[in-house]
Amino acid sequence: MTQTQRTAQAPLVTPVLIAGSVILLIGFAIRASFGVFQIPIAEEFGWARTEFSLAIAIQNLAWGIGQPLFGAVAEKIGDRKAIVAGALLYALGLVLSAFAIQPWQHQGLEVLVGFGVAGTGFGVILAIVGRAAAPEHRSMALGVATAAGSAGQIVGPPSAELLLRLLPWQGVFMVFAGVVLASLLALPFIRSPQIASRAELEQSLGQVLGRAFRDPSFIMIFMGFFSCGYQLAFITAHFPPFVAELCGPIVPGGTLSAIGITTTSALGAVAISVIGLFNILGTVTAGWLGNRYSRKYLLAGIYTARTVAAAAFILMPITPGTVLVFSMVMGALWLATVPLTSGLVAHIYGLRYMGTLYGFVFLSHQIGGFLGVWLGGRLYDLYGNYDLVWWVGVGVGAFSALVHLPIRETPIPARATA
């Protein structure tokens, strides 16, 4: 059988892709729901918006710090062990948070949750999927796995909203902890081959990291991913309360009312789901396009479109209609950056240490996420609105669109050790 024939028969959908997608779906369903808890927790304890916002911000930062660490763990001692450790930390953080009554307790425990998300999230799972996929399907497979995270975003916030009608928020955290542990049932299907050239295998992790951090293109990828984290984390954490407080009323007897969306609070949770729904289309499309066109230009286009959409939305009256239209547009652009950015890292620097390298890039994403969430709460408490933090997001989006343009999009040959 020729190489061409083997390539033609390589499937896109594999057990590894399905299992990885399930783990991402569950993990992201839960983390995407944290914005729904902003108001219930703040009201129960009489906290300022900053307090729980800081907890979510710390979660994002811990996720970013944990991502290269779990990537290295997966590459050194095994993918499954990294995922199990992540799931255990995730569940433990949720369980302990259910008993937390002070702001500092929630904020400290979100370190566990953030590390848990890192161990079960993009850095580990996308590296597994990338190694298991045939080269001609790699970008598309990364898009499908990323879309699974978006599917979690569809079900997470409405599920949290529904569970909050039946249980106190502490009970919902306990349910979520059980669901995280249940995701480990997909673990037996995680079998990823080690696909790398001989030269890549002979290089140490330190050599690869040193080579990447001396490369201006890697630094630009690192900086460009910052705005993605800022925008996504801010919207995930603050869009539900933003919509609940600032959106115009839902018309009784209208379309939204007829399908059960009768309050702006419910609309805020649904808006996150709409983002997730359209993100499935966006990420799969980005994966497909990444196999055919320049990834850096696609990324520049996505950041430009996000910048325009965010500026237009905040300049218009906030109505149920504009909320849904913005959610659709932003959803199509939401995680479309992930398969392109991870694919760009794999394309330039190889597959051997893709998890760790992408983990460092993702750290920039999560530093942005920390600032987006924390500034959202801090500036809201100072000024009573989200206007300033929203416009900062517009500015960093424009920066990311520009910084991707000079990236050198050609592979760097691996240099074996002497």
Phi and psi in degrees as a GROMACS rama.xvg file:
@    title "Ramachandran Plot"
@    xaxis  label "Phi"
@    yaxis  label "Psi"
@TYPE xy
-78.2902  162.671  THR-2
-59.941  -38.528  GLN-3
-61.9402  -41.3579  THR-4
-66.7927  -40.7986  GLN-5
-62.468  -40.711  ARG-6
-63.8058  -41.2847  THR-7
-65.2382  -29.1417  ALA-8
-89.2572  -8.85822  GLN-9
-65.9975  123.94  ALA-10
-80.9922  153.255  PRO-11
-77.3543  -49.8379  LEU-12
-86.5376  117.874  VAL-13
-128.444  164.077  THR-14
-56.4694  -36.4153  PRO-15
-63.211  -44.6729  VAL-16
-63.5472  -42.6807  LEU-17
-65.332  -48.2235  ILE-18
-63.5551  -43.9003  ALA-19
-62.491  -38.183  GLY-20
-66.0409  -38.0427  SER-21
-63.5037  -45.1527  VAL-22
-62.8304  -43.1812  ILE-23
-64.0021  -41.7992  LEU-24
-58.5425  -48.441  LEU-25
-67.3535  -46.5618  ILE-26
-61.0957  -41.4428  GLY-27
-79.6952  -25.4212  PHE-28
-60.2006  -40.8875  ALA-29
-76.5323  -47.1502  ILE-30
-67.8593  -28.8811  ARG-31
-71.4783  -13.88  ALA-32
-90.3114  -4.83924  SER-33
-63.2835  -29.8257  PHE-34
-62.9683  -27.4059  GLY-35
-66.8616  -24.6362  VAL-36
-87.0484  -5.16223  PHE-37
-54.0832  -56.4509  GLN-38
-72.0101  -47.105  ILE-39
-57.0812  -43.3022  PRO-40
-70.832  -42.6575  ILE-41
-62.2701  -39.7575  ALA-42
-70.1126  -38.9828  GLU-43
-63.8183  -40.1672  GLU-44
-102.64  -3.52561  PHE-45
68.5802  33.888  GLY-46
-86.1537  155.428  TRP-47
-71.0699  157.703  ALA-48
-59.463  -27.3726  ARG-49
-61.2786  -33.6959  THR-50
-63.8683  -55.0709  GLU-51
-74.6792  -27.9102  PHE-52
-60.2349  -40.7007  SER-53
-65.0432  -36.7282  LEU-54
-60.736  -45.5917  ALA-55
-66.8694  -37.1497  ILE-56
-63.3011  -42.5911  ALA-57
-63.0783  -38.7183  ILE-58
-57.5586  -45.1562  GLN-59
-63.9559  -40.8171  ASN-60
-67.9788  -42.7533  LEU-61
-63.3155  -38.2726  ALA-62
-57.6982  -46.5953  TRP-63
-65.2115  -42.8562  GLY-64
-65.7045  -38.2718  ILE-65
-73.3614  -21.5189  GLY-66
-63.4037  -50.8192  GLN-67
-67.0306  -29.6164  PRO-68
-66.2054  -46.5668  LEU-69
-70.3927  -30.961  PHE-70
-61.8166  -43.3773  GLY-71
-67.1612  -40.1905  ALA-72
-59.5015  -45.792  VAL-73
-61.222  -39.9611  ALA-74
-77.9668  -23.2704  GLU-75
-94.1522  -43.8654  LYS-76
-120.576  -3.81514  ILE-77
128.578  139.189  GLY-78
-61.6956  -45.3085  ASP-79
-63.4602  -41.3315  ARG-80
-62.9183  -38.3454  LYS-81
-64.3965  -42.3716  ALA-82
-66.8242  -42.883  ILE-83
-61.1803  -45.7002  VAL-84
-60.716  -42.1465  ALA-85
-62.6957  -44.6268  GLY-86
-63.5891  -40.6672  ALA-87
-64.8798  -42.6719  LEU-88
-65.447  -40.7273  LEU-89
-58.9724  -52.2707  TYR-90
-64.4448  -41.4499  ALA-91
-62.3689  -42.5762  LEU-92
-61.5037  -40.5973  GLY-93
-67.17  -44.3559  LEU-94
-61.9179  -48.8111  VAL-95
-65.3374  -34.4612  LEU-96
-63.4762  -29.0429  SER-97
-63.6933  -20.608  ALA-98
-105.895  2.91948  PHE-99
-79.7248  135.697  ALA-100
-125.141  -4.45809  ILE-101
-116.749  148.017  GLN-102
-55.1838  -42.8757  PRO-103
-65.4872  -28.0246  TRP-104
-68.4983  -46.9826  GLN-105
-60.4797  -43.3661  HIS-106
-65.1817  -41.1143  GLN-107
-68.6654  -39.9137  GLY-108
-70.4876  -22.4993  LEU-109
-67.8751  -15.2105  GLU-110
-63.3716  -43.2046  VAL-111
-63.1104  -45.2026  LEU-112
-62.1156  -43.4882  VAL-113
-62.8239  -42.4862  GLY-114
-65.7014  -34.5243  PHE-115
-63.7341  -41.9306  GLY-116
-63.287  -37.8658  VAL-117
-61.8047  -42.3669  ALA-118
-72.6859  -21.1799  GLY-119
-114.539  11.0266  THR-120
-108.127  -156.22  GLY-121
-59.1552  -45.6596  PHE-122
-57.0891  -45.0334  GLY-123
-78.0681  -50.0086  VAL-124
-68.652  -42.2916  ILE-125
-66.4377  -33.637  LEU-126
-65.4063  -40.1035  ALA-127
-63.1477  -48.7542  ILE-128
-63.1077  -41.1305  VAL-129
-62.3805  -41.2236  GLY-130
-70.8066  -33.5127  ARG-131
-79.6799  -20.903  ALA-132
-82.1025  147.037  ALA-133
-65.8347  147.928  ALA-134
-52.9104  -39.7894  PRO-135
-74.0457  -13.9555  GLU-136
-107.127  -1.89456  HIS-137
-60.4798  -49.9659  ARG-138
-62.5172  -40.4421  SER-139
-67.1611  -41.2213  MET-140
-62.7676  -40.9885  ALA-141
-62.9795  -37.0244  LEU-142
-65.5093  -41.3246  GLY-143
-64.7429  -45.2046  VAL-144
-63.3175  -40.5391  ALA-145
-64.1156  -38.83  THR-146
-62.3524  -30.268  ALA-147
-63.2239  -37.7928  ALA-148
-61.2728  -36.9849  GLY-149
-66.3839  -37.314  SER-150
-61.2677  -36.489  ALA-151
-62.4175  -36.0396  GLY-152
-66.1999  -26.6874  GLN-153
-69.4159  -44.5071  ILE-154
-90.3185  -23.3041  VAL-155
-63.3153  -62.6688  GLY-156
-59.9351  -44.8912  PRO-157
-63.8357  -34.4591  PRO-158
-64.7148  -42.8994  SER-159
-63.0553  -42.6846  ALA-160
-61.6429  -42.2668  GLU-161
-67.3431  -44.7449  LEU-162
-64.0096  -31.9546  LEU-163
-67.8248  -19.4597  LEU-164
-78.5159  -20.6043  ARG-165
-105.635  -28.5938  LEU-166
-133.613  156.867  LEU-167
-67.4494  162.4  PRO-168
-60.4264  -29.2853  TRP-169
-63.0917  -40.7557  GLN-170
-65.5307  -35.6562  GLY-171
-65.2209  -40.5218  VAL-172
-60.0862  -39.2837  PHE-173
-66.5323  -41.4067  MET-174
-61.529  -44.3913  VAL-175
-61.9834  -37.01  PHE-176
-61.7552  -41.7947  ALA-177
-63.8008  -37.7172  GLY-178
-66.7748  -38.9267  VAL-179
-59.8047  -46.1341  VAL-180
-64.4366  -34.7503  LEU-181
-64.1835  -25.6823  ALA-182
-63.2621  -20.6046  SER-183
-68.4694  -11.5666  LEU-184
-63.2753  -19.9985  LEU-185
-82.7407  -7.0806  ALA-186
-60.5958  -38.4139  LEU-187
-58.1376  -20.1268  PRO-188
-89.8271  -4.29258  PHE-189
-81.6056  94.1851  ILE-190
-133.728  99.2061  ARG-191
-110.795  123.958  SER-192
-69.6672  154.587  PRO-193
-91.0461  96.2707  GLN-194
-100.086  110.671  ILE-195
-161.152  155.065  ALA-196
-74.0764  164.392  SER-197
-60.433  -41.0215  ARG-198
-62.8746  -39.5134  ALA-199
-63.2903  -41.949  GLU-200
-66.2042  -28.7682  LEU-201
-83.3769  -8.37622  GLU-202
-86.9851  145.472  GLN-203
-84.7162  161.632  SER-204
-60.8007  -39.8484  LEU-205
-61.7715  -39.3316  GLY-206
-64.0245  -42.9736  GLN-207
-66.0254  -43.0776  VAL-208
-64.1292  -42.5802  LEU-209
-61.3335  -41.0618  GLY-210
-65.7666  -39.7995  ARG-211
-67.5726  -44.9715  ALA-212
-74.8436  -11.5448  PHE-213
-89.896  -5.22681  ARG-214
-93.7412  118.432  ASP-215
-56.0946  -31.389  PRO-216
-65.3981  -38.9891  SER-217
-64.8622  -40.1241  PHE-218
-63.3483  -38.8949  ILE-219
-69.1555  -37.6824  MET-220
-62.7312  -43.3787  ILE-221
-58.6817  -49.7319  PHE-222
-67.6914  -38.1602  MET-223
-66.161  -29.1937  GLY-224
-76.3783  -11.5139  PHE-225
-58.351  -48.2954  PHE-226
-67.5887  -30.8689  SER-227
-59.5956  -46.3636  CYS-228
-65.106  -41.16  GLY-229
-59.2621  -51.1173  TYR-230
-66.9719  -46.5036  GLN-231
-67.9966  -43.788  LEU-232
-68.7719  -40.03  ALA-233
-60.1044  -47.1424  PHE-234
-68.16  -42.6105  ILE-235
-59.6693  -43.1614  THR-236
-82.3151  -34.9323  ALA-237
-113.406  -12.0827  HIS-238
-65.7101  -41.3065  PHE-239
-57.432  -50.7578  PRO-240
-68.2857  -32.24  PRO-241
-57.4957  -49.2198  PHE-242
-67.1483  -42.6758  VAL-243
-59.2804  -35.9486  ALA-244
-95.9372  -30.0676  GLU-245
-111.513  -16.3577  LEU-246
-73.5828  145.501  CYS-247
-62.0592  161.174  GLY-248
-66.5869  152.739  PRO-249
-83.4403  129.429  ILE-250
-70.6821  123.25  VAL-251
-60.694  135.289  PRO-252
82.7473  -2.61881  GLY-253
-79.8287  -174.218  GLY-254
-62.2843  -46.4256  THR-255
-63.2236  -43.618  LEU-256
-61.6367  -37.2661  SER-257
-66.4535  -27.3014  ALA-258
-98.9476  12.5448  ILE-259
97.7221  2.07247  GLY-260
-94.8826  94.3878  ILE-261
-109.039  -11.0568  THR-262
-127.327  156.234  THR-263
-69.2819  -24.7163  THR-264
-63.4024  -46.1268  SER-265
-64.3406  -37.5635  ALA-266
-63.2169  -37.5968  LEU-267
-61.8114  -41.9404  GLY-268
-68.1094  -40.99  ALA-269
-65.8152  -34.3504  VAL-270
-59.9308  -39.6933  ALA-271
-64.3042  -36.5138  ILE-272
-68.2269  -38.304  SER-273
-63.4289  -40.5075  VAL-274
-57.8759  -46.2059  ILE-275
-63.3527  -39.1081  GLY-276
-62.9598  -48.7036  LEU-277
-73.7252  -21.1721  PHE-278
-69.1206  -28.2527  ASN-279
-59.2883  -48.1299  ILE-280
-62.6643  -43.0497  LEU-281
-65.1606  -42.9083  GLY-282
-72.3858  -39.0775  THR-283
-64.7561  -41.7632  VAL-284
-63.6014  -42.1604  THR-285
-62.817  -39.9985  ALA-286
-62.6055  -41.5266  GLY-287
-64.9333  -44.6115  TRP-288
-67.046  -32.9778  LEU-289
-64.7337  -22.696  GLY-290
-77.6191  -13.5699  ASN-291
-120.716  -26.0956  ARG-292
-129.804  169.782  TYR-293
-61.6141  123.46  SER-294
-67.7472  -36.1301  ARG-295
-67.1546  -36.5591  LYS-296
-72.9731  -34.3416  TYR-297
-63.3538  -42.6508  LEU-298
-64.1119  -42.7507  LEU-299
-60.0319  -39.5609  ALA-300
-66.1747  -39.8113  GLY-301
-64.1738  -45.7988  ILE-302
-65.9423  -35.2927  TYR-303
-64.1498  -45.3124  THR-304
-64.1688  -38.7944  ALA-305
-61.5362  -43.2002  ARG-306
-61.2716  -45.4323  THR-307
-65.0386  -43.8243  VAL-308
-63.5617  -43.7349  ALA-309
-66.1604  -41.6742  ALA-310
-65.3005  -43.2757  ALA-311
-63.6055  -41.2088  ALA-312
-63.6568  -45.9445  PHE-313
-72.6308  -20.9197  ILE-314
-82.7643  -16.5957  LEU-315
-97.014  160.803  MET-316
-59.8931  141.168  PRO-317
-86.9133  106.018  ILE-318
-124.588  164.42  THR-319
-54.524  -36.6533  PRO-320
-66.1585  -46.2481  GLY-321
-69.1408  -32.4305  THR-322
-61.0924  -45.3958  VAL-323
-70.7051  -39.6332  LEU-324
-64.8218  -45.1629  VAL-325
-61.1841  -41.0794  PHE-326
-62.7041  -38.2254  SER-327
-65.5632  -47.6281  MET-328
-66.0664  -48.6869  VAL-329
-65.2819  -34.1867  MET-330
-61.5059  -42.0761  GLY-331
-63.6269  -21.6336  ALA-332
-106.69  -4.52067  LEU-333
-58.1114  -72.4904  TRP-334
-105.992  16.5905  LEU-335
-62.2892  -20.7233  ALA-336
-72.1291  -24.6253  THR-337
-69.4975  -52.9422  VAL-338
-63.0081  -31.0869  PRO-339
-72.4177  -43.3644  LEU-340
-68.9542  -46.4243  THR-341
-65.4084  -38.3957  SER-342
-65.475  -35.9055  GLY-343
-65.5839  -42.1793  LEU-344
-61.8499  -46.2557  VAL-345
-63.8846  -39.5766  ALA-346
-65.8659  -42.439  HIS-347
-80.916  -39.9388  ILE-348
-113.755  -0.785689  TYR-349
91.3239  172.683  GLY-350
-93.7071  -20.2174  LEU-351
-56.497  -48.3687  ARG-352
-117.273  33.5069  TYR-353
-58.2037  -42.0838  MET-354
-60.0627  -44.4405  GLY-355
-71.1628  -43.9012  THR-356
-63.3785  -45.8067  LEU-357
-65.17  -31.7548  TYR-358
-60.7987  -40.7111  GLY-359
-67.5131  -39.7211  PHE-360
-62.0553  -40.2634  VAL-361
-67.99  -25.4642  PHE-362
-58.6874  -40.9577  LEU-363
-60.5567  -42.9808  SER-364
-54.997  -43.7562  HIS-365
-80.4489  -25.5732  GLN-366
-63.1153  -42.9786  ILE-367
-61.0927  -41.564  GLY-368
-61.9052  -41.7921  GLY-369
-57.6906  -48.7874  PHE-370
-66.3907  -38.8738  LEU-371
-62.5612  -43.9437  GLY-372
-72.4741  -48.2969  VAL-373
-66.3544  -45.595  TRP-374
-62.8967  -34.9149  LEU-375
-57.1588  -47.7871  GLY-376
-71.4881  -42.2737  GLY-377
-65.0493  -47.8578  ARG-378
-71.4298  -29.0005  LEU-379
-63.8654  -43.3593  TYR-380
-67.2553  -32.0388  ASP-381
-76.4181  -42.7002  LEU-382
-114.731  -8.75475  TYR-383
77.7854  12.4012  GLY-384
-156.775  173.94  ASN-385
-105.413  11.5614  TYR-386
-57.9761  -50.8208  ASP-387
-64.4302  -45.5563  LEU-388
-65.9313  -30.307  VAL-389
-66.4213  -43.2641  TRP-390
-71.3271  -29.1958  TRP-391
-61.3982  -40.1733  VAL-392
-62.1568  -37.2891  GLY-393
-63.5095  -41.9299  VAL-394
-66.0841  -44.6842  GLY-395
-70.9886  -26.7143  VAL-396
-64.9269  -42.1387  GLY-397
-64.0042  -38.5666  ALA-398
-60.4891  -44.9426  PHE-399
-64.23  -36.6413  SER-400
-59.6617  -39.1303  ALA-401
-77.8461  -39.1287  LEU-402
-70.8494  -19.7213  VAL-403
-77.4514  -20.3779  HIS-404
-64.0833  -38.4881  LEU-405
-82.646  -0.364623  PRO-406
-59.8201  135.552  ILE-407
-86.76  113.299  ARG-408
-100.217  51.0661  GLU-409
-128.279  145.101  THR-410
-62.2632  144  PRO-411
-94.7653  118.917  ILE-412
-59.3965  135.346  PRO-413
-71.0647  136.591  ALA-414
-108.709  116.469  ARG-415
-68.0326  154.413  ALA-416
-70.8569  153.16  THR-417
